[in-house]
Amino acid sequence: MIFFEFDTLDEMNEQVSETVIAELQKKPNSLFCPATGNSPTGMYKKLVEKKERIDTNQLRIIKLDEWYALLPDNPGTCEQYLQQHLLQPLGITDGHYTAFASDAHSPHDECERIQHLLVENGPIDLCILGIGKNGHLAFNEPNSELSAGVHVSQLTAETLQHGMAKIANATLEYGLTLGMADILQSKTIILMVNGPHKRDILNRLLTSNISTHLPASFLWLHPNVYCYYTSEG
């Protein structure tokens, strides 16, 4: 894992956006997996500002995770976040987008559907990740064991304090998420960490000790991970 520290959030977002564009230009029909949440939002804004440099007609996007048991139009869903910050501004059509359905009748069947589509269309070329305050990646929560494939995850109390969960204004218990193997099979991974509230978990990650109780630590096993961080947020 290679680390890059920035003085300001704007500087970090600018650099990451340039890195993402460079990766997508290498392979215009890349399978791109973007995270949701506060960490990458500013970077997505810069991508949209530079969208003329991205072949959005070929780009394919797959959703990383989703809160389960919400209607798709709930403002707290990952769906609404991606539509607002990335998909609609870039003009990504449904045929180029693979998404979890937050209101799927059977969450397990929905995970099997996404796993099948990922096997058919993957692996992921470029994956954008954030890190939870408890060290989770997507909804892969700290535990004594981690799931390799797409699965239903029981969310921790700390994850349920996330801003998106509060916006949802609903009782949440589970998430739908790509598994650790799905993420680690990505060709390139960019981890974005910003804000003083993430400093403690970043320091734990920097030790390079690998543990299922810190899912993000498994990124040390990947040969092509770039971590961009700043204390500003």
N, C-alpha and C positions, 0 to 999 in steps of 0.2 A: 504494500500500500504506500502510495506517495502522498505526502501532505503538503498543502499550500495554505499559508496563513495570510490574511488580508487585514488591513487596518479598518476598512469600511465595508459595509454590506454592498454598497453600490459597486465598488471595485471588484468584489467577489462575483457579483451577478454578471458584470460585464465580462470577466474572464471565463466564467463557466459558459455563458451564452456563446462566446466565440469557440470554445472547445466543442460544444454540442454541434454547432453549425459545421465545424470542420469534420466531425465524425459523420454527420448526415450527408455531407457532400461526397465523402468517400464512397458511400453506398446509398444512392437516392431512395431505394425502396427498403430502407432499414426498418426493422421491427423495433420500435421505440417504446420504452416502458417508463412513463413519467409518474413520479410520486405526487401526492397531494399534501396540503398543509402549508404552514407559514414559510418553511425553509426555502422552497424553490419558487415562490410566487413572483418575486422580483426578477428572477432569471427568466421566467416564462414571459413576462412583460417585455423584456429585451428581445427575446426570440421573435415575438410578434412584431416588434418594431423592425426587425431585420428579415421578415418572412420572405422577401423577394430573393433571398440567398438560399432558401430551402425549397426543394422540389416537393411541394405539398401534394401534388397529384400522384406521387409514388409512395410517399411516406405512409407507413403502417403503424398504428398505435394500439397497444394493449394495456388495459387498466391493471395496476399493481394490486389493488385491494378495494374493498368496499365495506361500509357498515351494513350489517344485515338487519332486515325487517323494517326498512324505511321505504316509503313510496319514492319512486325515481325523481319526483319533482321537489322532494324535501330539500330545503336549502343547505342542510348539513351533509348531504351525500357527497361522496367523491365524484359522482357523476356530474352534479351541478357545478362543483369546483372546476373540473376539467372542461366542461362545456364553456364556462365563463372565461377561464384564463388561457385555454389552449385550443380546444377543438374548433369552436366557432370562429375565433379570431384568425386561425390558420386556414379555415375552410376545409377541415377534414370531413370527408363524407362517411356515412355509415358503413359502406363497403370496405373502408380502410381502418375500421375501428372495432376492436374486440373488447367487450365490457361485461363485468359481472352485473347481473340484475339484482338490485338490492331487495326487491320484493319477490324473489323467486319462491315458488310454492315449496320446492324441496331444495334446501341449501346444498345438500350433498350432491344431488343431481346437477345443480348449477356448477359446482366445483369440477365435477367430471366433464361437463361440457367445455369449460374453459381449459382444462388440462388437455383435452383432445384437440382443441383448436391450437393450443400452444405447441403440441407435438407436431401438428400438421404444418404450422407456419414458422416455428422457431428454429433455433434458439433466438432469444432476444439479442439484438445487436448492441443497443445502448440502453442502460437502465439508470434512471435517476433515483436516488434514495435520500431520505432523511433518517435521522436516528431519534427514537423516542427517548424521553428522560430516563426510562427504565432499560434502555438499550435495545428495544425491539427494532426489527426491520419489517416494514409493512405491518401486517398483523401477526408476525411470528414473535410471540411473546416469550419472555424468559421462563424457562421450565427445566425440568430434569431431562427432557428429551424434546427434539424439534422434528417437525414434519418435513419430509423432502418435497412432496408435491402439493398441488393446489388443495386447500382444505378449509374447513370451518374452524375458526379459532375462538376459544373463549377468552374474552378480553379482560385484562386486569383492571383493577380500580384506578390505577394511575392513567392508563390509556383512556378510560372513560371520562377523565377530566380534560381531555383534549378539547380545544376550542370548537372543532367541528361537531363533536358530540353534544356540546352545549347548544350550539346553533340548531341542531336537529330537534331539540326539545322533545325527546321521546325516550322511552325506556329501552336501553340497548344492552345487549349481553354478548353478542357474537359478531365476528367479522368474517368476510370471505377474503382469502388472500392467496397469492402465489406462495409456494413453499420455498424452503431454503435452497434446494437443488435447482429449482426453476430460476431463482435469482443468481445463484453461483454459476449457472451455465451461460449467463450473459457474457458476450464477448468483451464489453467494456462497461464498467460501473463507475458512476460519479456519485459520491456521497457529499451532501451539502449540510453543514452544521453552522448555525448562527444563533447568537444570543447568549447572554451570561447564564441563563437557566440551563444551557446545554454543556457548560464548561466541565462540570463534574463527570458526566458520562463520557465526554470526549477524552478527559484525562484517563479514565478507565480503559478506553479503547486504545489509547496511545501506548499502554503497557505491552500490547501485542499478546497478552494472555488470552487463550481461546476457551470459551466456556458456553454451554447451552444457556446459562443464566445471563449471558450477554450476547444475544444473537448476532449483533453487529460485529462481534469479534471474529466471526467466521469469514469476514471479508479478507482477513489476513491470509486465507488459503487461496485466494484468487490472484492470478498473475497480473491483472490489469485494472486496478482500483485506484481512483484518484479522489482524495478527500480534500475539499475546499472548506475552510472554516474562518470565522471571525467572531469576536466577542460582541460585536454590534448586532442589534436586532430589534 
